[in-house]
Amino acid sequence: MVLRGVWGALMGVWGVLMGVWGVLWGVWGTSMGCRSPASTRSPSCPSVRDWGATGSWGGVGRCGAAPTSEPTHVVLEDVTDTTATIKWRPPERIGAGGVDGYLVEWCREGSNEWVAANTELVERCGLTARGLPTGERLLFRVISVNMAGKSPPATMAQPVTIREIVERPKIRLPRHLRQTYIRRVGEQVNLVIPFQGKPRPQVTWSREGGALPAEVQTRTSDVDSVFFIRSAARPLSGNYEMRVRIDNMEDCATLRLRVVERPGPPQAVRVMEVWGSNALLQWEPPKDDGNAEISGYTVQKADTRTMEWFTVLEHSRPTRCTVSELVMGNEYRFRVYSENVCGTSQEPATSHNTARIAKEGLTLKMVPYKERDLRAAPQFLTPLVDRSVVAGYTVTLNCAVRGHPKPKVTWLKNSVEIGADPKFLSRHGLGVLSLLIRRPSPFDGGTYGCRAVNEMGEATTECRLDVRGEIWGWGGGLWGGMGSDLGGYGG
């Protein structure tokens, strides 16, 4: 508004200056015999006197700017029984004059009497026309206005029936509320349930067909309803019904609320039977399940002397169990906890009787001893090996034999038993047999054998012994004699 006032003042000054210029131009033209500018101006353009006399928006606008083209895309956004919301887009051609605002008009179908929907220009591209006749078919048109005047109107293509569009009521129940909604005692319940319907439906809540408890609060807006409980309690569990209604149309949804807490302890825990190192326990379900299904039991044991509790079984669903691996000679007491979705019971149930694991008397059963028969026939583990030796050097023949009882060993030469010949020395220790031949000569060669005999049998091994002739030194022996002969021969 300030800019518009400044602009108007400037235009007034401009008009005065143009008036002065026109007077001077007329005086000059009269003296020169020329026509004044008024004779050449356009019929639609005001004279200079008009500009200077008015100094207003109209004179300047009609000569310096032009109206815009018509607005575009005129559409209906919403309609009720007395209102209609129209939206459009700005003109494609605006020009230097800009757009000061829009006018919206309406008329009945088949009539040419247009009625203004707004008395002041609307700057935004949208308007809600109010006070419309209900049930009539109306046409709407939009006109843009600037300093040069009004644009051609943009008329809606189809007439609009002024009546509210009815939408059936429907509750959009969230997925997690389609099953039982579980909360613990003391927790807050805050549920938002959206719905739809037009006109705004009437929302009512009830519990099991009756009124809501005082602890339950509900708040309803145009699009949703809030179900709120500040502190949940078990008596508030149940089925809550939400109804949305428009005239004779209705939709209903059921909210199943369950408030749970820890269960009570089991009942009548007792030891039913004891055998070996095992004990059979049995109990009854708790009287108070905490408003939730019992999901299992936890069993603990304790020696009556120390009373230290140890868990032996968890999450057991049956109401009986067998406790194994109990120590013989000890006495045990048992206790059981019940479980649900909130956890285990605060207090356990302890067995009234105990399980005593008695020591059984042990009887030694003698097993007759059967002595192992270790007797075995002789067997040569390492047989004799053929040898070739030089005469005059002691040689030893070795072999190894096993057998039980200890076999009798006999050495043989050419299948003849070697007697107490001092040239031969036999030794026997830990199954290793040795035959020592002192300074053998070529006459000692031949086949040597060893025979082992016991009560289980006998075994024999043989080898071949070759004795090569001795090469005597120069001082004696064969070569010595030959030397003497050669010496005599030489002499």
C-alpha positions in Angstrom: 0.0 0.0 0.0 2.9 2.4 0.7 4.4 1.6 -2.7 1.1 2.2 -4.4 0.8 5.6 -2.6 4.3 6.6 -3.7 3.6 5.5 -7.2 0.3 7.6 -7.3 2.2 10.7 -6.2 4.8 10.2 -8.8 2.2 9.8 -11.5 0.5 13.1 -10.3 3.8 15.0 -10.7 4.2 13.3 -14.1 0.8 14.5 -15.2 1.5 18.1 -14.2 4.8 18.0 -16.2 3.0 16.6 -19.2 0.4 19.4 -18.9 3.0 22.1 -19.0 4.7 20.4 -21.9 1.3 20.3 -23.8 0.8 24.0 -23.2 4.2 24.8 -24.5 3.7 22.5 -27.5 0.4 24.2 -28.3 1.9 27.6 -28.3 4.8 26.5 -30.4 2.5 24.6 -32.8 0.2 27.6 -33.2 3.1 29.9 -34.1 4.5 27.3 -36.5 1.1 26.4 -38.1 1.4 22.7 -36.9 -1.3 20.5 -35.5 -1.3 19.8 -31.8 -0.6 16.3 -30.5 -4.3 16.0 -29.7 -5.2 15.8 -33.4 -2.9 12.7 -33.8 -3.5 10.8 -30.6 -5.5 7.6 -30.5 -9.2 7.8 -29.6 -8.6 5.4 -26.7 -5.7 7.3 -25.3 -6.5 10.4 -23.2 -5.1 13.8 -24.1 -2.2 15.4 -22.2 -4.8 17.5 -20.4 -6.5 14.4 -19.3 -3.3 13.0 -17.9 -2.5 16.2 -16.1 -6.0 16.8 -14.9 -6.7 13.3 -13.5 -3.3 12.2 -12.3 -4.9 8.9 -11.5 -4.3 5.2 -12.2 -7.0 5.2 -14.9 -5.3 7.7 -17.2 -1.9 6.2 -16.9 -3.1 2.6 -17.1 -5.1 3.1 -20.2 -2.2 4.5 -22.0 0.9 2.8 -20.5 -0.4 -0.7 -19.8 -3.0 -3.3 -20.9 -5.2 -5.8 -19.2 -3.9 -9.3 -18.8 -5.3 -12.4 -20.6 -7.9 -14.5 -18.9 -6.9 -16.8 -16.0 -6.4 -20.5 -16.8 -7.3 -23.9 -15.4 -10.4 -22.9 -13.4 -11.4 -26.0 -11.4 -13.6 -26.9 -8.5 -11.7 -28.2 -5.5 -14.5 -28.8 -2.9 -18.2 -28.3 -2.5 -20.7 -28.4 0.4 -24.3 -27.5 0.7 -23.6 -23.7 0.8 -20.0 -23.3 -0.3 -17.8 -24.0 -3.2 -14.0 -23.8 -3.4 -12.6 -22.6 -6.7 -9.0 -22.7 -7.8 -7.2 -21.4 -10.9 -3.8 -20.5 -12.3 -2.5 -17.0 -13.3 -3.0 -15.7 -16.8 -0.5 -16.7 -19.5 0.0 -13.1 -20.5 0.3 -10.6 -17.7 2.2 -7.6 -19.2 3.9 -4.6 -17.5 0.8 -3.8 -15.4 1.0 -7.0 -13.4 -2.0 -8.5 -11.6 -3.7 -6.6 -8.7 -6.1 -9.4 -7.8 -9.0 -11.6 -9.0 -12.8 -11.4 -9.0 -15.0 -14.5 -8.8 -18.6 -14.5 -10.1 -21.3 -17.0 -10.3 -24.7 -17.4 -12.0 -27.4 -20.1 -12.3 -27.3 -22.4 -15.2 -29.3 -20.9 -18.1 -29.1 -17.3 -16.7 -26.9 -14.4 -17.6 -27.1 -12.6 -14.3 -23.6 -12.9 -12.7 -23.2 -12.3 -9.0 -19.9 -11.3 -7.4 -18.6 -13.9 -4.9 -16.1 -11.5 -3.4 -16.3 -7.7 -2.8 -12.5 -7.3 -2.5 -9.8 -8.5 -4.9 -8.3 -11.8 -4.1 -4.5 -12.0 -4.5 -4.1 -15.8 -4.3 -5.4 -18.2 -6.9 -8.2 -19.7 -4.9 -11.5 -18.7 -3.2 -14.3 -20.3 -1.2 -17.6 -18.8 -2.3 -20.1 -18.8 0.6 -23.8 -18.3 0.9 -24.6 -20.2 -2.3 -28.1 -21.6 -3.0 -28.4 -25.3 -2.0 -29.3 -27.7 -4.8 -28.7 -25.2 -7.6 -26.4 -25.8 -10.6 -24.1 -22.8 -10.8 -21.4 -21.6 -13.3 -18.3 -19.9 -12.0 -15.9 -17.5 -13.8 -12.7 -15.7 -12.8 -11.5 -12.3 -13.9 -8.0 -10.8 -13.3 -7.7 -7.1 -12.6 -4.8 -4.7 -12.9 -4.2 -1.0 -13.4 -5.5 -1.2 -17.0 -8.8 -2.8 -16.0 -10.4 -6.3 -16.1 -9.3 -9.2 -18.2 -11.6 -11.4 -20.2 -13.4 -13.9 -17.9 -12.3 -17.5 -17.6 -15.5 -19.6 -17.2 -15.7 -23.1 -15.7 -16.5 -25.7 -18.4 -19.2 -27.5 -16.4 -21.8 -26.3 -13.9 -21.5 -27.3 -10.3 -24.3 -28.7 -8.2 -24.2 -27.1 -4.7 -24.6 -30.0 -2.4 -22.2 -31.8 -0.1 -20.4 -34.8 -1.5 -21.2 -37.6 1.0 -18.4 -40.2 1.8 -19.3 -43.3 3.6 -17.9 -43.5 7.1 -15.0 -46.0 7.5 -12.7 -46.8 10.4 -9.1 -47.4 9.3 -8.0 -49.6 12.2 -4.2 -49.9 12.4 -2.8 -53.4 11.7 -1.4 -53.9 15.3 -4.8 -53.2 16.7 -6.6 -55.9 14.7 -5.4 -58.4 17.3 -5.4 -58.3 21.1 -3.5 -55.3 22.3 -1.5 -56.2 25.4 -0.1 -53.7 27.9 1.4 -54.2 31.4 -0.1 -52.9 34.5 0.8 -49.2 35.1 1.8 -48.5 31.5 0.2 -45.8 29.4 -2.3 -46.6 26.6 -2.4 -43.9 23.9 -4.0 -45.1 20.6 -4.8 -43.0 17.6 -7.5 -44.6 15.3 -8.0 -42.7 12.0 -11.4 -42.7 10.2 -12.9 -41.1 7.1 -16.3 -39.8 6.2 -18.0 -36.8 4.8 -19.6 -34.8 6.3 -17.8 -35.2 9.6 -19.2 -38.4 11.1 -20.4 -38.8 14.7 -18.0 -40.9 16.8 -19.1 -42.9 19.8 -17.2 -45.3 22.2 -18.5 -48.1 24.3 -17.3 -51.0 26.4 -19.1 -54.3 26.2 -22.2 -52.3 25.1 -22.0 -50.0 28.1 -20.4 -46.7 29.0 -16.7 -46.2 29.2 -14.9 -46.4 32.6 -13.9 -43.1 34.2 -10.2 -43.9 33.7 -10.7 -44.1 29.9 -10.6 -40.8 27.9 -11.3 -40.2 24.2 -10.7 -37.2 22.0 -12.1 -36.9 18.5 -11.0 -34.7 15.6 -12.1 -34.4 12.0 -10.0 -37.4 10.9 -9.1 -39.5 13.9 -10.1 -40.5 17.5 -7.6 -40.9 20.4 -8.1 -43.6 23.0 -6.1 -42.8 26.2 -5.5 -44.4 29.6 -3.0 -42.8 31.9 -2.3 -45.9 33.9 -3.5 -49.3 32.8 -5.1 -51.6 35.3 -6.4 -55.1 34.9 -10.1 -54.2 35.4 -9.8 -52.0 32.3 -9.3 -55.1 30.1 -12.1 -55.9 27.7 -13.6 -55.1 24.3 -14.0 -51.5 23.3 -16.2 -50.6 20.4 -15.8 -47.5 18.2 -18.6 -46.4 16.0 -18.6 -43.7 13.3 -22.0 -42.7 11.9 -23.4 -40.4 9.2 -27.2 -40.5 9.0 -28.1 -44.1 8.4 -24.5 -45.2 7.4 -22.3 -46.6 10.1 -19.0 -48.4 10.6 -17.8 -50.2 13.7 -14.4 -51.5 15.0 -13.6 -53.5 18.1 -10.5 -52.8 20.2 -9.5 -55.8 22.3 -7.4 -54.6 25.3 -5.7 -56.9 27.8 -3.8 -55.5 30.7 -1.4 -58.1 32.1 1.1 -58.5 35.1 3.3 -61.2 36.6 1.5 -64.5 37.6 1.2 -65.9 41.0 3.3 -69.0 42.3 2.3 -72.5 41.3 0.2 -74.6 43.7 0.9 -77.9 45.6 4.5 -78.6 44.6 5.4 -82.1 45.8 7.9 -84.9 45.2 6.0 -87.9 43.8 8.7 -90.5 43.5 12.4 -91.1 44.1 14.5 -93.8 42.4 18.2 -94.1 42.0 19.6 -90.6 41.6 16.3 -89.2 40.1 13.2 -87.5 41.6 9.8 -86.9 40.0 8.1 -83.5 40.8 4.5 -82.5 40.2 2.6 -79.2 40.8 -0.6 -77.4 39.9 -1.0 -74.2 37.8 -1.1 -70.9 39.7 -4.5 -69.5 40.8 -3.6 -66.0 39.3 -2.2 -66.2 35.8 -1.7 -62.4 35.6 -4.4 -62.2 32.9 -2.1 -63.9 30.5 -1.3 -67.4 29.4 1.3 -69.3 31.5 4.2 -69.9 29.1 6.3 -72.2 31.3 7.9 -73.0 34.7 11.3 -72.8 36.2 12.5 -75.5 38.6 15.3 -75.2 41.1 16.9 -77.6 43.6 18.8 -77.1 46.9 20.7 -79.4 49.2 19.0 -79.2 52.7 22.4 -78.8 54.3 23.5 -75.7 52.3 20.2 -74.5 50.9 21.9 -73.0 47.8 19.5 -73.0 44.9 20.4 -74.1 41.5 18.3 -74.0 38.3 17.7 -77.4 36.8 15.0 -76.7 34.3 13.7 -73.5 32.5 10.6 -72.8 30.3 9.1 -76.2 31.0 5.4 -76.2 29.9 4.2 -79.5 31.6 3.3 -79.4 35.3 5.7 -82.2 36.1 9.3 -83.0 35.5 12.1 -85.4 36.4 15.2 -84.1 38.1 18.3 -86.3 37.4 21.9 -86.6 38.5 21.2 -86.1 42.2 24.1 -86.9 44.5 23.7 -90.1 46.5 23.4 -89.6 50.2 22.0 -86.0 50.0 18.5 -84.7 50.7 17.0 -82.2 48.3 14.2 -79.6 48.4 12.6 -78.1 45.2 10.8 -74.9 44.3 9.0 -73.8 41.1 8.4 -70.4 39.5 5.6 -69.7 36.9 6.1 -67.6 33.8 4.1 -65.5 31.4 4.8 -62.6 28.9 5.6 -60.3 31.9 8.2 -62.6 33.4 8.5 -65.1 36.3 6.4 -64.9 39.4 7.8 -62.9 42.3 7.5 -65.7 44.8 8.2 -69.4 44.2 6.3 -72.4 45.4 8.4 -74.8 47.5 7.9 -78.5 47.9 6.5 -79.7 51.2 8.4 -83.0 51.1 12.0 -83.7 50.2 13.8 -86.2 48.1 16.5 -88.3 49.9 18.9 -90.1 47.7 19.8 -93.2 49.7 23.1 -95.0 49.5 22.7 -98.5 48.1 24.6 -101.4 49.6 27.4 -102.7 47.3 28.1 -106.4 47.0 31.5 -107.5 45.7 31.0 -110.2 43.1 34.3 -112.1 42.7 35.0 -113.1 39.2 37.1 -116.4 38.9 40.6 -115.6 37.7 41.5 -117.4 34.5 45.2 -117.5 34.1 46.3 -116.7 30.6 48.1 -119.4 28.7 51.4 -117.9 27.6 52.9 -121.1 26.3 54.2 -120.9 22.7 56.3 -123.1 20.5 59.8 -121.8 19.7 60.1 -119.4 16.8 63.2 -117.8 15.4 62.7 -114.1 15.1 66.1 -113.5 13.5 67.5 -116.5 11.6 71.2 -117.3 11.0 72.8 -115.6 8.0 75.3 -117.1 5.6 78.9 -115.9 6.3 82.2 -115.9 4.5 85.3 -115.4 6.8 89.0 -115.5 6.6 90.7 -118.4 8.3 92.4 -117.6 11.6 90.0 -114.8 12.6 87.3 -115.5 15.3 83.7 -115.5 13.9 80.3 -115.3 15.7 77.0 -116.7 14.4 73.9 -114.9 15.9 70.2 -115.5 15.9 67.1 -114.7 18.0 64.4 -117.1 19.2 61.3 -116.8 21.4 59.1 -119.4 23.1 57.6 -120.4 26.4 58.6 -122.2 28.4 62.2 -121.4 27.6 63.4 -123.7 24.8 66.4 -125.8 25.0 69.0 -124.7 22.4 71.3 -127.0 20.5 74.0 -126.0 17.9 74.6 -128.3 15.0 77.4 -128.6 12.4 76.5 -130.5 9.3 73.5 -131.8 11.2 75.7 -133.1 13.9 75.4 -131.8 17.4 78.4 -129.8 18.6 79.5 -131.2 21.8 81.8 -129.8 24.4 84.4 -128.8 21.9 86.5 -126.0 23.3 86.8 -124.4 19.9 83.1 -123.5 20.0 81.5 -121.3 22.7 77.7 -120.9 22.8 75.9 -118.1 24.7 72.1 -117.5 25.3 70.7 -114.4 26.8 67.2 -112.8 26.5 66.4 -114.9 23.5 69.6 -113.9 21.6 71.8 -117.0 20.7 75.5 -116.7 19.7 78.0 -119.3 18.6 81.7 -118.2 18.8 84.2 -120.1 16.6 87.8 -119.5 17.7 90.4 -119.2 14.9 88.5 -121.1 12.3 90.4 -123.0 9.6 89.1 -124.1 6.2 88.2 -127.4 7.8 85.6 -125.6 10.0 83.5 -124.5 7.0 80.2 -126.1 6.4 76.5 -125.9 7.4 75.7 -124.7 10.9 72.3 -124.9 12.5 70.5 -124.0 15.7 67.6 -126.0 17.1 65.3 -124.8 19.8 63.0 -127.3 21.5 60.3 -127.0 24.3 57.2 -128.9 25.2 55.2 -126.9 22.5 57.4 -127.8 19.6 60.8 -127.1 18.0 62.3 -124.8 15.4 65.5 -124.9 13.4 67.5 -122.4 11.5 70.7 -123.0 9.3 73.4 -121.0 7.5 76.4 -121.6 5.4 79.9 -120.7 6.7 82.8 -120.5 4.2 86.3 -120.2 5.5 88.9 -118.8 3.1 92.6 -119.9 3.4 95.0 -117.7 5.4 97.7 -115.6 3.6 100.8 -115.8 5.7 103.3 -113.0 6.1 106.8 -113.0 4.8 108.3 -114.0 8.0 106.6 -117.4 8.1 103.7 -119.5 6.9 103.0 -120.0 3.3 104.7 -117.0 1.9 107.6 -117.4 4.4 108.3 -121.0 3.2 108.1 -119.8 -0.4 110.5 -117.0 0.4 113.0 -119.4 1.8 112.7 -121.6 -1.2 113.1 -118.6 -3.5 116.1 -117.6 -1.4 117.7 -121.0 -1.7 116.9 -121.0 -5.4 118.6 -117.7 -5.7 121.7 -118.8 -3.7 
